[in-house]
Structures are given as structure tokens and as C-alpha cells.
């Protein structure tokens, strides 16, 4: 590899560096991903990897690589040449590791190492067979879901609904009354669930496939005007994930579509304590604007809530809602001050901003998890930071 070429490339890359190891290593990685697959690129990637590891030896990607190399060196001291024995040594070591994002990478790397080094071991053969079976099943499932999406695009809603129902029926979990099956897509959902769950049964985590399929089914049924069946599908979503903000907001949306504004308001109240993304918060405030417009007839507050929705995320629905409210009720379309919006909401005894209780719960859970599950703790801190912009949380995220 031409050293002059390497020097030229690294000089260009260093113009984007900030001095933060994680950022600068990512700059190098992103550049490497743009290279075409060829022998010359492989040599260049190897050279840039050496450059990055020498410049930032403490970057997480290189720290993990060192942990893996050291672990393999130590484990090999306990090997006796028997494939089954040596694989068990690796398995026992992996089970002893605390659950962190870095250790997950270590476990995956050691699993790959074991598969390559001991292909004849019984556990390796068993894992490979199971992996192949799961891959085959996943491929079939992916194809069926893709077919359903194509059916929806084609406009045949009845056929799509029938296909989704069949998929849901096949994916049913065992009927075990002694277990509480749950599915979550974010650590905060589990925190929320455990803070409110009164069920004494064993909690078993499952794939969120059923949740996702039923959410899509409910939407299709609602579009077809079958609101009772759509509600039944949402009930199944909430069975697996009772703190699903998405499902609770869908229930409010269905009520709005039927112009049941009081019912919509009640469902929005149920959703609010579980909303932890700006996207869903934008949907919440946009729907609340419509409810306030039609129930309280407080048109100034309704417009203010449309503005809040736009502050959360610039979205066309909030623009349309704001424009309609202002024109229909002669409201000033300019965004009022934050103090004015807060006063309007407080006077009406309605929400303003994200749920303070949710943010406090997330921060407390993150602090408790820091020492054992640091990666999950960072995710919780980052979630609250996204909602509130509290700069004090930045030190917990970095």
C-alpha cells in the first residue's frame, strides 16, 4: 500500500476530526464503508484500521477487540483438545459476563470463534442447525409480510386483512395461565410496565411480532370502517404491551375519526403517561388540539397545541390543523410565547410538554442501572434529554 496515498487520505479525514475518539473513529469507519469491494480497498481498510487503533486505542471498538483477543488467549489455556469440552469453556465464560452492549459484542465474537474453530462440536452443530431453521422460518415470514405490504399498496384491503389475521393466528403463543407474556421495543417501556404492573405471574419477554402485526391490522380495519374489530386488534396489542403509547394514541385516533371527542380525550389522557418520543408527542398534541377545539371550544389553546406539535416535530398534519383552526375561529396563526402557552394549558388543567412523571421515572431507573447496565442507562438518559433538552444529562450520555 502506497504510504503517500494513506497519508493523503488520513490528512483529508483529519479535517473532519473533533478530537472525540468515538466521533473520529466513526469518520474513518464511514469512509471505509464507501470503498468498493476489491483487494486494493481491503488493504486500504486494514491500513486505516491500524491508523485509527494507534491514534485512538481507547475507542470502544478497539477496547472490545482487545477484550476479545485477551479472552481468547485466556480461554485457550483451559482447552484440552476435546471440541465439546473447549466449547463448554467458552460458553461458561460467556454466561459469566454482565449484560452490557460491549459484552454482547464479545459474546457474539466468541460464538463466531467457536463455530470456526470447533465445527464438529455437538453444541456448534446444534446451534448451526437451529440458526439455519430460524433463518428459513424468518425468510418465509419476511416474504409473507412483504406480500401483505404489496397487497396493501395494491389497494386490496380485505385480502390484506385476511392475510394478517392468518399470520396472527399462526403466531399465537402457548396458552399458559401462569405466565404474563410481554413485548417491548424500548427499555423505558419495560420500566413503565414494571412500575405499574400488579400481576404476580412470571413475566416472560417475547418477540414484538404480535404487537406489530396487530397494530397494522387495527389500522387497516379502521380504514375500512370496521372500528369494533380495529379496537379488538388494539386490545391484543395492549395485552402484550399495556404501556404502548402508539396503541393508546391509535385508540384516540379511532375515536376522532368517529367524532367521539369526549372518548378521544379520555384515551389521550391514558396515552400521555407513556409517551417518550418527540414523534409520538407531536401526534398527541395535534390530536389534543382537535379535542380542545371541539370539546372546550378554547380555540386559542387549540391553536397553541398545534404549535406545540410543530415544535416537537415539523409535521404536515399539525400545519393543516393549525391552518384550519385559525381560519375557522379567527385565531392569530403566530406562535404565542412559551409562557403564554404554559398559562393557557395550566388554566385549562391540561398537559404542557412531556410527562414530568415519566421523565423522573426514566432518570431514576437510569441511575439505578448505571453500574450494572450502563448501556441501557445511557439510552434512558438520552430519551429524557431528547424530550426535555436538559443539558445536565449530556454528561450521562457521553
LONUVEX-755682 format. One record per residue (C-alpha): residue number from 1; residue in three letters; x, y, z. Coordinates in Angstrom, 2 decimals. Layout:
% residues N
@n NUM	res ALA	X X	Y Y	Z Z $
...
% end
This chain:
% residues 398
@n 1	res UNK	X 0.00	Y 0.00	Z 0.00 $
@n 2	res UNK	X 1.34	Y 3.42	Z -1.04 $
@n 3	res UNK	X 2.22	Y 5.30	Z 2.18 $
@n 4	res UNK	X 1.81	Y 8.64	Z 0.39 $
@n 5	res UNK	X -1.79	Y 7.70	Z -0.52 $
@n 6	res UNK	X -2.53	Y 6.70	Z 3.09 $
@n 7	res UNK	X -1.08	Y 9.97	Z 4.36 $
@n 8	res UNK	X -3.19	Y 11.93	Z 1.90 $
@n 9	res UNK	X -6.38	Y 10.10	Z 2.90 $
@n 10	res UNK	X -5.74	Y 10.43	Z 6.63 $
@n 11	res UNK	X -4.97	Y 14.14	Z 6.19 $
@n 12	res UNK	X -8.36	Y 14.61	Z 4.49 $
@n 13	res UNK	X -10.13	Y 12.60	Z 7.18 $
@n 14	res UNK	X -8.45	Y 14.55	Z 9.98 $
@n 15	res UNK	X -10.11	Y 17.73	Z 8.68 $
@n 16	res UNK	X -13.39	Y 16.25	Z 9.96 $
@n 17	res UNK	X -11.98	Y 15.17	Z 13.33 $
@n 18	res UNK	X -13.19	Y 16.85	Z 16.52 $
@n 19	res UNK	X -10.81	Y 15.21	Z 19.00 $
@n 20	res UNK	X -13.55	Y 12.94	Z 20.33 $
@n 21	res UNK	X -12.31	Y 9.36	Z 19.86 $
@n 22	res UNK	X -15.71	Y 7.82	Z 19.14 $
@n 23	res UNK	X -16.58	Y 10.53	Z 16.60 $
@n 24	res UNK	X -13.22	Y 10.42	Z 14.83 $
@n 25	res UNK	X -13.14	Y 6.62	Z 14.60 $
@n 26	res UNK	X -16.64	Y 6.75	Z 13.10 $
@n 27	res UNK	X -15.36	Y 9.21	Z 10.48 $
@n 28	res UNK	X -12.76	Y 6.61	Z 9.47 $
@n 29	res UNK	X -15.33	Y 3.79	Z 9.52 $
@n 30	res UNK	X -17.79	Y 5.76	Z 7.40 $
@n 31	res UNK	X -15.07	Y 6.43	Z 4.83 $
@n 32	res UNK	X -14.15	Y 2.73	Z 4.71 $
@n 33	res UNK	X -17.79	Y 1.81	Z 4.03 $
@n 34	res UNK	X -17.73	Y 3.95	Z 0.87 $
@n 35	res UNK	X -14.90	Y 1.92	Z -0.68 $
@n 36	res UNK	X -15.75	Y -0.60	Z -3.43 $
@n 37	res UNK	X -15.16	Y -4.28	Z -2.61 $
@n 38	res UNK	X -11.76	Y -5.14	Z -4.09 $
@n 39	res UNK	X -8.28	Y -6.18	Z -3.00 $
@n 40	res UNK	X -6.98	Y -2.59	Z -3.05 $
@n 41	res UNK	X -9.83	Y -1.49	Z -0.75 $
@n 42	res UNK	X -9.14	Y -4.36	Z 1.66 $
@n 43	res UNK	X -5.52	Y -3.22	Z 2.01 $
@n 44	res UNK	X -6.61	Y 0.38	Z 2.49 $
@n 45	res UNK	X -9.16	Y -0.57	Z 5.15 $
@n 46	res UNK	X -6.54	Y -2.60	Z 7.01 $
@n 47	res UNK	X -4.12	Y 0.35	Z 6.92 $
@n 48	res UNK	X -6.76	Y 2.82	Z 8.10 $
@n 49	res UNK	X -7.80	Y 0.44	Z 10.88 $
@n 50	res UNK	X -4.20	Y 0.32	Z 12.12 $
@n 51	res UNK	X -4.00	Y 4.10	Z 11.90 $
@n 52	res UNK	X -7.22	Y 4.59	Z 13.89 $
@n 53	res UNK	X -6.30	Y 2.00	Z 16.53 $
@n 54	res UNK	X -2.90	Y 3.60	Z 17.08 $
@n 55	res UNK	X -4.35	Y 7.11	Z 17.25 $
@n 56	res UNK	X -7.36	Y 6.20	Z 19.46 $
@n 57	res UNK	X -6.50	Y 2.96	Z 21.31 $
@n 58	res UNK	X -9.17	Y 3.69	Z 23.94 $
@n 59	res UNK	X -12.05	Y 4.00	Z 21.46 $
@n 60	res UNK	X -14.75	Y 1.48	Z 22.32 $
@n 61	res UNK	X -14.39	Y -0.52	Z 19.09 $
@n 62	res UNK	X -10.70	Y -1.17	Z 19.80 $
@n 63	res UNK	X -11.26	Y -1.77	Z 23.51 $
@n 64	res UNK	X -13.75	Y -4.51	Z 22.63 $
@n 65	res UNK	X -11.29	Y -6.05	Z 20.17 $
@n 66	res UNK	X -8.64	Y -6.16	Z 22.90 $
@n 67	res UNK	X -11.10	Y -7.74	Z 25.34 $
@n 68	res UNK	X -11.93	Y -10.40	Z 22.75 $
@n 69	res UNK	X -8.26	Y -11.13	Z 21.99 $
@n 70	res UNK	X -7.40	Y -11.33	Z 25.70 $
@n 71	res UNK	X -10.41	Y -13.53	Z 26.42 $
@n 72	res UNK	X -9.46	Y -15.98	Z 23.68 $
@n 73	res UNK	X -5.86	Y -16.12	Z 24.93 $
@n 74	res UNK	X -7.05	Y -16.91	Z 28.48 $
@n 75	res UNK	X -9.70	Y -19.40	Z 27.41 $
@n 76	res UNK	X -7.24	Y -21.33	Z 25.26 $
@n 77	res UNK	X -5.21	Y -22.06	Z 28.40 $
@n 78	res UNK	X -8.16	Y -24.17	Z 29.62 $
@n 79	res UNK	X -8.66	Y -26.07	Z 26.35 $
@n 80	res UNK	X -7.74	Y -29.79	Z 26.28 $
@n 81	res UNK	X -8.26	Y -30.54	Z 22.59 $
@n 82	res UNK	X -11.72	Y -32.04	Z 23.03 $
@n 83	res UNK	X -14.10	Y -29.91	Z 20.93 $
@n 84	res UNK	X -17.14	Y -30.35	Z 23.20 $
@n 85	res UNK	X -15.10	Y -29.55	Z 26.32 $
@n 86	res UNK	X -13.49	Y -26.48	Z 24.78 $
@n 87	res UNK	X -16.82	Y -25.10	Z 23.51 $
@n 88	res UNK	X -18.25	Y -25.52	Z 27.02 $
@n 89	res UNK	X -15.32	Y -23.48	Z 28.40 $
@n 90	res UNK	X -16.30	Y -20.65	Z 26.03 $
@n 91	res UNK	X -20.00	Y -20.96	Z 26.90 $
@n 92	res UNK	X -19.33	Y -20.84	Z 30.65 $
@n 93	res UNK	X -17.21	Y -17.71	Z 30.21 $
@n 94	res UNK	X -19.91	Y -16.01	Z 28.13 $
@n 95	res UNK	X -22.59	Y -16.78	Z 30.73 $
@n 96	res UNK	X -20.43	Y -15.19	Z 33.43 $
@n 97	res UNK	X -20.29	Y -11.80	Z 31.68 $
@n 98	res UNK	X -22.54	Y -8.95	Z 32.86 $
@n 99	res UNK	X -25.17	Y -7.86	Z 30.34 $
@n 100	res UNK	X -23.74	Y -4.80	Z 28.57 $
@n 101	res UNK	X -23.59	Y -3.70	Z 24.95 $
@n 102	res UNK	X -19.83	Y -4.31	Z 24.80 $
@n 103	res UNK	X -20.16	Y -7.78	Z 26.33 $
@n 104	res UNK	X -22.86	Y -8.62	Z 23.81 $
@n 105	res UNK	X -20.28	Y -7.92	Z 21.08 $
@n 106	res UNK	X -17.75	Y -10.08	Z 22.96 $
@n 107	res UNK	X -20.22	Y -12.97	Z 23.22 $
@n 108	res UNK	X -21.10	Y -12.73	Z 19.53 $
@n 109	res UNK	X -17.42	Y -12.69	Z 18.54 $
@n 110	res UNK	X -16.61	Y -15.67	Z 20.78 $
@n 111	res UNK	X -19.57	Y -17.55	Z 19.36 $
@n 112	res UNK	X -18.22	Y -16.99	Z 15.86 $
@n 113	res UNK	X -14.74	Y -18.01	Z 17.03 $
@n 114	res UNK	X -16.11	Y -21.25	Z 18.50 $
@n 115	res UNK	X -18.09	Y -22.03	Z 15.34 $
@n 116	res UNK	X -14.99	Y -21.64	Z 13.14 $
@n 117	res UNK	X -12.53	Y -23.40	Z 15.47 $
@n 118	res UNK	X -14.80	Y -26.29	Z 16.60 $
@n 119	res UNK	X -17.24	Y -27.05	Z 13.72 $
@n 120	res UNK	X -17.59	Y -30.69	Z 14.87 $
@n 121	res UNK	X -18.62	Y -29.86	Z 18.45 $
@n 122	res UNK	X -22.14	Y -31.05	Z 19.27 $
@n 123	res UNK	X -23.24	Y -27.63	Z 20.56 $
@n 124	res UNK	X -21.89	Y -25.91	Z 17.45 $
@n 125	res UNK	X -23.73	Y -28.34	Z 15.17 $
@n 126	res UNK	X -26.89	Y -27.90	Z 17.23 $
@n 127	res UNK	X -26.63	Y -24.11	Z 17.14 $
@n 128	res UNK	X -25.97	Y -24.11	Z 13.40 $
@n 129	res UNK	X -28.98	Y -26.34	Z 12.73 $
@n 130	res UNK	X -31.19	Y -24.11	Z 14.89 $
@n 131	res UNK	X -29.79	Y -21.00	Z 13.26 $
@n 132	res UNK	X -30.47	Y -22.43	Z 9.79 $
@n 133	res UNK	X -34.02	Y -23.37	Z 10.81 $
@n 134	res UNK	X -34.70	Y -19.91	Z 12.25 $
@n 135	res UNK	X -33.24	Y -18.27	Z 9.15 $
@n 136	res UNK	X -35.50	Y -20.35	Z 6.95 $
@n 137	res UNK	X -38.59	Y -19.52	Z 9.05 $
@n 138	res UNK	X -37.63	Y -15.85	Z 9.19 $
@n 139	res UNK	X -37.25	Y -15.81	Z 5.42 $
@n 140	res UNK	X -40.72	Y -17.28	Z 4.95 $
@n 141	res UNK	X -42.22	Y -14.82	Z 7.44 $
@n 142	res UNK	X -40.47	Y -11.87	Z 5.78 $
@n 143	res UNK	X -41.82	Y -12.96	Z 2.39 $
@n 144	res UNK	X -45.38	Y -13.19	Z 3.73 $
@n 145	res UNK	X -45.14	Y -9.74	Z 5.34 $
@n 146	res UNK	X -43.72	Y -8.29	Z 2.11 $
@n 147	res UNK	X -46.61	Y -9.87	Z 0.19 $
@n 148	res UNK	X -49.08	Y -8.24	Z 2.61 $
@n 149	res UNK	X -47.41	Y -4.84	Z 2.09 $
@n 150	res UNK	X -47.71	Y -5.26	Z -1.68 $
@n 151	res UNK	X -51.38	Y -6.19	Z -1.27 $
@n 152	res UNK	X -51.96	Y -3.01	Z 0.75 $
@n 153	res UNK	X -50.20	Y -0.93	Z -1.90 $
@n 154	res UNK	X -52.45	Y -2.55	Z -4.47 $
@n 155	res UNK	X -55.50	Y -1.37	Z -2.54 $
@n 156	res UNK	X -56.99	Y -4.79	Z -1.74 $
@n 157	res UNK	X -57.60	Y -4.14	Z 1.97 $
@n 158	res UNK	X -59.87	Y -7.14	Z 2.51 $
@n 159	res UNK	X -57.22	Y -9.54	Z 1.20 $
@n 160	res UNK	X -54.53	Y -7.82	Z 3.33 $
@n 161	res UNK	X -56.72	Y -8.06	Z 6.44 $
@n 162	res UNK	X -57.37	Y -11.76	Z 5.79 $
@n 163	res UNK	X -53.63	Y -12.43	Z 5.34 $
@n 164	res UNK	X -52.76	Y -10.54	Z 8.53 $
@n 165	res UNK	X -55.40	Y -12.45	Z 10.51 $
@n 166	res UNK	X -53.97	Y -15.75	Z 9.26 $
@n 167	res UNK	X -50.44	Y -14.70	Z 10.24 $
@n 168	res UNK	X -51.59	Y -13.62	Z 13.71 $
@n 169	res UNK	X -53.47	Y -16.90	Z 14.25 $
@n 170	res UNK	X -50.36	Y -18.91	Z 13.36 $
@n 171	res UNK	X -48.13	Y -16.81	Z 15.62 $
@n 172	res UNK	X -50.18	Y -17.35	Z 18.77 $
@n 173	res UNK	X -48.24	Y -18.08	Z 21.95 $
@n 174	res UNK	X -48.80	Y -21.15	Z 24.15 $
@n 175	res UNK	X -51.83	Y -20.91	Z 26.43 $
@n 176	res UNK	X -50.03	Y -20.66	Z 29.78 $
@n 177	res UNK	X -52.12	Y -19.03	Z 32.51 $
@n 178	res UNK	X -49.15	Y -18.99	Z 34.91 $
@n 179	res UNK	X -47.12	Y -16.61	Z 32.75 $
@n 180	res UNK	X -47.56	Y -12.99	Z 31.70 $
@n 181	res UNK	X -46.28	Y -12.58	Z 28.13 $
@n 182	res UNK	X -44.99	Y -9.10	Z 27.28 $
@n 183	res UNK	X -43.15	Y -7.41	Z 24.42 $
@n 184	res UNK	X -41.33	Y -4.09	Z 24.44 $
@n 185	res UNK	X -39.47	Y -2.14	Z 21.77 $
@n 186	res UNK	X -37.60	Y 0.18	Z 24.19 $
@n 187	res UNK	X -36.12	Y -0.26	Z 27.70 $
@n 188	res UNK	X -38.30	Y 2.56	Z 29.03 $
@n 189	res UNK	X -41.43	Y 0.59	Z 28.15 $
@n 190	res UNK	X -40.28	Y -2.19	Z 30.46 $
@n 191	res UNK	X -39.54	Y 0.38	Z 33.20 $
@n 192	res UNK	X -43.03	Y 1.82	Z 32.78 $
@n 193	res UNK	X -44.61	Y -1.63	Z 32.79 $
@n 194	res UNK	X -42.82	Y -2.79	Z 35.93 $
@n 195	res UNK	X -43.72	Y 0.45	Z 37.74 $
@n 196	res UNK	X -47.43	Y -0.21	Z 37.22 $
@n 197	res UNK	X -47.73	Y -4.00	Z 36.92 $
@n 198	res UNK	X -49.66	Y -5.61	Z 39.77 $
@n 199	res UNK	X -49.73	Y -9.07	Z 38.19 $
@n 200	res UNK	X -47.86	Y -11.63	Z 40.31 $
@n 201	res UNK	X -47.36	Y -14.10	Z 37.46 $
@n 202	res UNK	X -43.95	Y -14.78	Z 35.93 $
@n 203	res UNK	X -43.17	Y -12.15	Z 33.28 $
@n 204	res UNK	X -41.88	Y -13.65	Z 30.01 $
@n 205	res UNK	X -40.44	Y -11.43	Z 27.25 $
@n 206	res UNK	X -41.46	Y -12.39	Z 23.71 $
@n 207	res UNK	X -40.92	Y -11.00	Z 20.22 $
@n 208	res UNK	X -42.95	Y -7.89	Z 19.44 $
@n 209	res UNK	X -44.14	Y -9.51	Z 16.19 $
@n 210	res UNK	X -47.69	Y -9.98	Z 17.53 $
@n 211	res UNK	X -47.75	Y -6.37	Z 18.68 $
@n 212	res UNK	X -46.63	Y -5.06	Z 15.27 $
@n 213	res UNK	X -48.98	Y -7.30	Z 13.28 $
@n 214	res UNK	X -51.99	Y -6.33	Z 15.37 $
@n 215	res UNK	X -51.11	Y -2.63	Z 15.14 $
@n 216	res UNK	X -51.08	Y -2.87	Z 11.36 $
@n 217	res UNK	X -54.28	Y -4.92	Z 11.35 $
@n 218	res UNK	X -56.05	Y -2.36	Z 13.54 $
@n 219	res UNK	X -55.08	Y 0.43	Z 11.15 $
@n 220	res UNK	X -56.39	Y -1.45	Z 8.10 $
@n 221	res UNK	X -59.65	Y -2.30	Z 9.88 $
@n 222	res UNK	X -60.14	Y 1.33	Z 10.90 $
@n 223	res UNK	X -59.53	Y 2.48	Z 7.30 $
@n 224	res UNK	X -62.23	Y 0.02	Z 6.25 $
@n 225	res UNK	X -64.63	Y 1.48	Z 8.81 $
@n 226	res UNK	X -64.55	Y -1.65	Z 10.99 $
@n 227	res UNK	X -63.85	Y 0.20	Z 14.22 $
@n 228	res UNK	X -65.09	Y -2.51	Z 16.61 $
@n 229	res UNK	X -62.72	Y -5.05	Z 15.05 $
@n 230	res UNK	X -59.94	Y -2.45	Z 15.00 $
@n 231	res UNK	X -60.43	Y -1.95	Z 18.76 $
@n 232	res UNK	X -60.18	Y -5.72	Z 19.29 $
@n 233	res UNK	X -56.83	Y -5.75	Z 17.47 $
@n 234	res UNK	X -55.60	Y -2.89	Z 19.69 $
@n 235	res UNK	X -56.74	Y -4.81	Z 22.76 $
@n 236	res UNK	X -54.39	Y -7.59	Z 21.65 $
@n 237	res UNK	X -51.56	Y -5.07	Z 21.25 $
@n 238	res UNK	X -52.17	Y -3.77	Z 24.78 $
@n 239	res UNK	X -52.30	Y -7.33	Z 26.11 $
@n 240	res UNK	X -48.66	Y -7.76	Z 25.14 $
@n 241	res UNK	X -47.63	Y -4.16	Z 25.78 $
@n 242	res UNK	X -50.06	Y -2.31	Z 28.07 $
@n 243	res UNK	X -47.80	Y 0.77	Z 28.07 $
@n 244	res UNK	X -47.70	Y 1.09	Z 24.27 $
@n 245	res UNK	X -48.13	Y 4.81	Z 23.61 $
@n 246	res UNK	X -48.63	Y 4.01	Z 19.94 $
@n 247	res UNK	X -51.61	Y 1.74	Z 20.68 $
@n 248	res UNK	X -53.20	Y 4.20	Z 23.11 $
@n 249	res UNK	X -52.81	Y 7.01	Z 20.56 $
@n 250	res UNK	X -54.37	Y 4.81	Z 17.89 $
@n 251	res UNK	X -57.41	Y 4.34	Z 20.14 $
@n 252	res UNK	X -57.69	Y 8.13	Z 20.42 $
@n 253	res UNK	X -57.33	Y 8.47	Z 16.64 $
@n 254	res UNK	X -60.14	Y 5.98	Z 16.05 $
@n 255	res UNK	X -62.38	Y 7.99	Z 18.37 $
@n 256	res UNK	X -61.54	Y 11.20	Z 16.48 $
@n 257	res UNK	X -62.31	Y 9.55	Z 13.15 $
@n 258	res UNK	X -65.77	Y 8.80	Z 14.55 $
@n 259	res UNK	X -66.04	Y 12.34	Z 16.02 $
@n 260	res UNK	X -66.30	Y 10.90	Z 19.55 $
@n 261	res UNK	X -64.35	Y 13.81	Z 21.03 $
@n 262	res UNK	X -65.02	Y 13.06	Z 24.72 $
@n 263	res UNK	X -63.90	Y 9.47	Z 24.20 $
@n 264	res UNK	X -60.83	Y 10.71	Z 22.32 $
@n 265	res UNK	X -59.91	Y 13.00	Z 25.21 $
@n 266	res UNK	X -60.15	Y 10.11	Z 27.70 $
@n 267	res UNK	X -57.91	Y 7.96	Z 25.52 $
@n 268	res UNK	X -55.39	Y 10.75	Z 25.09 $
@n 269	res UNK	X -55.21	Y 11.03	Z 28.88 $
@n 270	res UNK	X -54.48	Y 7.28	Z 29.03 $
@n 271	res UNK	X -51.72	Y 7.66	Z 26.42 $
@n 272	res UNK	X -49.93	Y 10.70	Z 27.89 $
@n 273	res UNK	X -48.05	Y 8.94	Z 30.76 $
@n 274	res UNK	X -46.44	Y 6.53	Z 28.24 $
@n 275	res UNK	X -45.26	Y 8.94	Z 25.52 $
@n 276	res UNK	X -41.46	Y 9.13	Z 25.42 $
@n 277	res UNK	X -40.60	Y 10.18	Z 21.85 $
@n 278	res UNK	X -40.96	Y 13.59	Z 20.22 $
@n 279	res UNK	X -42.67	Y 11.99	Z 17.24 $
@n 280	res UNK	X -45.47	Y 10.49	Z 19.33 $
@n 281	res UNK	X -45.65	Y 13.64	Z 21.46 $
@n 282	res UNK	X -46.27	Y 15.60	Z 18.24 $
@n 283	res UNK	X -49.14	Y 13.25	Z 17.36 $
@n 284	res UNK	X -50.55	Y 13.57	Z 20.89 $
@n 285	res UNK	X -50.62	Y 17.39	Z 20.84 $
@n 286	res UNK	X -52.03	Y 17.54	Z 17.34 $
@n 287	res UNK	X -54.95	Y 15.33	Z 18.38 $
@n 288	res UNK	X -55.34	Y 17.25	Z 21.64 $
@n 289	res UNK	X -55.70	Y 20.44	Z 19.58 $
@n 290	res UNK	X -58.69	Y 18.92	Z 17.77 $
@n 291	res UNK	X -60.24	Y 17.72	Z 21.04 $
@n 292	res UNK	X -59.83	Y 21.13	Z 22.74 $
@n 293	res UNK	X -61.30	Y 22.80	Z 19.68 $
@n 294	res UNK	X -64.43	Y 20.63	Z 19.74 $
@n 295	res UNK	X -64.94	Y 19.95	Z 23.46 $
@n 296	res UNK	X -63.69	Y 23.03	Z 25.32 $
@n 297	res UNK	X -64.19	Y 25.44	Z 22.39 $
@n 298	res UNK	X -60.93	Y 27.03	Z 23.59 $
@n 299	res UNK	X -59.68	Y 27.93	Z 20.12 $
@n 300	res UNK	X -56.63	Y 29.87	Z 21.29 $
@n 301	res UNK	X -55.41	Y 26.85	Z 23.30 $
@n 302	res UNK	X -56.26	Y 24.51	Z 20.41 $
@n 303	res UNK	X -54.02	Y 26.57	Z 18.11 $
@n 304	res UNK	X -51.31	Y 26.63	Z 20.79 $
@n 305	res UNK	X -51.35	Y 22.83	Z 20.95 $
@n 306	res UNK	X -50.93	Y 22.66	Z 17.18 $
@n 307	res UNK	X -47.89	Y 24.91	Z 17.61 $
@n 308	res UNK	X -46.52	Y 22.57	Z 20.31 $
@n 309	res UNK	X -46.93	Y 19.66	Z 17.90 $
@n 310	res UNK	X -44.83	Y 21.53	Z 15.34 $
@n 311	res UNK	X -42.16	Y 22.30	Z 17.94 $
@n 312	res UNK	X -41.91	Y 18.58	Z 18.73 $
@n 313	res UNK	X -41.55	Y 17.68	Z 15.04 $
@n 314	res UNK	X -42.40	Y 19.68	Z 11.95 $
@n 315	res UNK	X -45.31	Y 17.65	Z 10.54 $
@n 316	res UNK	X -47.91	Y 18.33	Z 7.83 $
@n 317	res UNK	X -50.89	Y 17.24	Z 9.95 $
@n 318	res UNK	X -50.16	Y 19.91	Z 12.59 $
@n 319	res UNK	X -49.75	Y 22.54	Z 9.86 $
@n 320	res UNK	X -53.14	Y 21.58	Z 8.39 $
@n 321	res UNK	X -54.77	Y 21.53	Z 11.85 $
@n 322	res UNK	X -53.32	Y 24.91	Z 12.81 $
@n 323	res UNK	X -54.35	Y 26.49	Z 9.50 $
@n 324	res UNK	X -57.90	Y 25.15	Z 9.78 $
@n 325	res UNK	X -58.37	Y 26.23	Z 13.44 $
@n 326	res UNK	X -57.03	Y 29.73	Z 12.79 $
@n 327	res UNK	X -59.19	Y 30.28	Z 9.72 $
@n 328	res UNK	X -62.35	Y 28.72	Z 11.18 $
@n 329	res UNK	X -62.19	Y 30.55	Z 14.51 $
@n 330	res UNK	X -60.31	Y 33.75	Z 13.64 $
@n 331	res UNK	X -57.25	Y 32.89	Z 15.77 $
@n 332	res UNK	X -53.85	Y 34.56	Z 15.29 $
@n 333	res UNK	X -51.68	Y 31.99	Z 13.45 $
@n 334	res UNK	X -48.46	Y 33.31	Z 15.02 $
@n 335	res UNK	X -46.97	Y 31.08	Z 17.72 $
@n 336	res UNK	X -47.54	Y 32.56	Z 21.20 $
@n 337	res UNK	X -44.71	Y 32.67	Z 23.72 $
@n 338	res UNK	X -43.87	Y 29.61	Z 25.77 $
@n 339	res UNK	X -45.11	Y 31.45	Z 28.87 $
@n 340	res UNK	X -48.45	Y 32.17	Z 27.19 $
@n 341	res UNK	X -48.90	Y 28.55	Z 26.08 $
@n 342	res UNK	X -47.99	Y 27.29	Z 29.55 $
@n 343	res UNK	X -50.56	Y 29.64	Z 31.12 $
@n 344	res UNK	X -53.28	Y 28.59	Z 28.67 $
@n 345	res UNK	X -52.61	Y 24.90	Z 29.38 $
@n 346	res UNK	X -52.36	Y 25.42	Z 33.16 $
@n 347	res UNK	X -55.60	Y 27.40	Z 33.28 $
@n 348	res UNK	X -57.34	Y 24.57	Z 31.39 $
@n 349	res UNK	X -55.67	Y 21.94	Z 33.60 $
@n 350	res UNK	X -54.21	Y 20.23	Z 30.53 $
@n 351	res UNK	X -50.70	Y 18.90	Z 29.73 $
@n 352	res UNK	X -47.81	Y 21.04	Z 28.60 $
@n 353	res UNK	X -44.61	Y 19.38	Z 27.41 $
@n 354	res UNK	X -43.62	Y 15.75	Z 28.12 $
@n 355	res UNK	X -44.84	Y 13.89	Z 31.19 $
@n 356	res UNK	X -42.75	Y 15.02	Z 34.18 $
@n 357	res UNK	X -43.54	Y 11.75	Z 35.98 $
@n 358	res UNK	X -42.30	Y 9.70	Z 33.03 $
@n 359	res UNK	X -39.06	Y 11.70	Z 32.84 $
@n 360	res UNK	X -38.45	Y 11.34	Z 36.57 $
@n 361	res UNK	X -39.11	Y 7.59	Z 36.43 $
@n 362	res UNK	X -36.70	Y 7.20	Z 33.50 $
@n 363	res UNK	X -33.92	Y 9.18	Z 35.21 $
@n 364	res UNK	X -34.29	Y 7.27	Z 38.48 $
@n 365	res UNK	X -34.23	Y 3.94	Z 36.63 $
@n 366	res UNK	X -31.15	Y 5.03	Z 34.66 $
@n 367	res UNK	X -29.30	Y 5.96	Z 37.84 $
@n 368	res UNK	X -30.08	Y 2.58	Z 39.37 $
@n 369	res UNK	X -28.89	Y 0.76	Z 36.24 $
@n 370	res UNK	X -25.65	Y 2.71	Z 35.66 $
@n 371	res UNK	X -23.37	Y 0.29	Z 37.46 $
@n 372	res UNK	X -24.91	Y -2.94	Z 36.12 $
@n 373	res UNK	X -26.42	Y -2.00	Z 32.74 $
@n 374	res UNK	X -24.56	Y 1.17	Z 31.66 $
@n 375	res UNK	X -25.68	Y 0.99	Z 28.04 $
@n 376	res UNK	X -29.36	Y 0.78	Z 28.95 $
@n 377	res UNK	X -28.86	Y 3.62	Z 31.44 $
@n 378	res UNK	X -27.38	Y 5.81	Z 28.68 $
@n 379	res UNK	X -30.36	Y 5.02	Z 26.47 $
@n 380	res UNK	X -32.77	Y 6.12	Z 29.19 $
@n 381	res UNK	X -30.83	Y 9.32	Z 29.87 $
@n 382	res UNK	X -30.75	Y 10.03	Z 26.11 $
@n 383	res UNK	X -34.52	Y 9.54	Z 25.89 $
@n 384	res UNK	X -35.17	Y 12.13	Z 28.59 $
@n 385	res UNK	X -32.63	Y 14.50	Z 27.04 $
@n 386	res UNK	X -34.42	Y 14.27	Z 23.68 $
@n 387	res UNK	X -37.72	Y 15.13	Z 25.39 $
@n 388	res UNK	X -36.51	Y 17.90	Z 27.70 $
@n 389	res UNK	X -33.17	Y 19.18	Z 26.42 $
@n 390	res UNK	X -31.75	Y 19.09	Z 29.97 $
@n 391	res UNK	X -28.06	Y 19.80	Z 29.39 $
@n 392	res UNK	X -27.14	Y 18.24	Z 32.74 $
@n 393	res UNK	X -27.99	Y 14.85	Z 31.19 $
@n 394	res UNK	X -25.33	Y 15.19	Z 28.48 $
@n 395	res UNK	X -22.56	Y 14.07	Z 30.84 $
@n 396	res UNK	X -24.52	Y 10.86	Z 31.47 $
@n 397	res UNK	X -24.85	Y 10.13	Z 27.75 $
@n 398	res UNK	X -21.22	Y 10.66	Z 26.69 $
% end
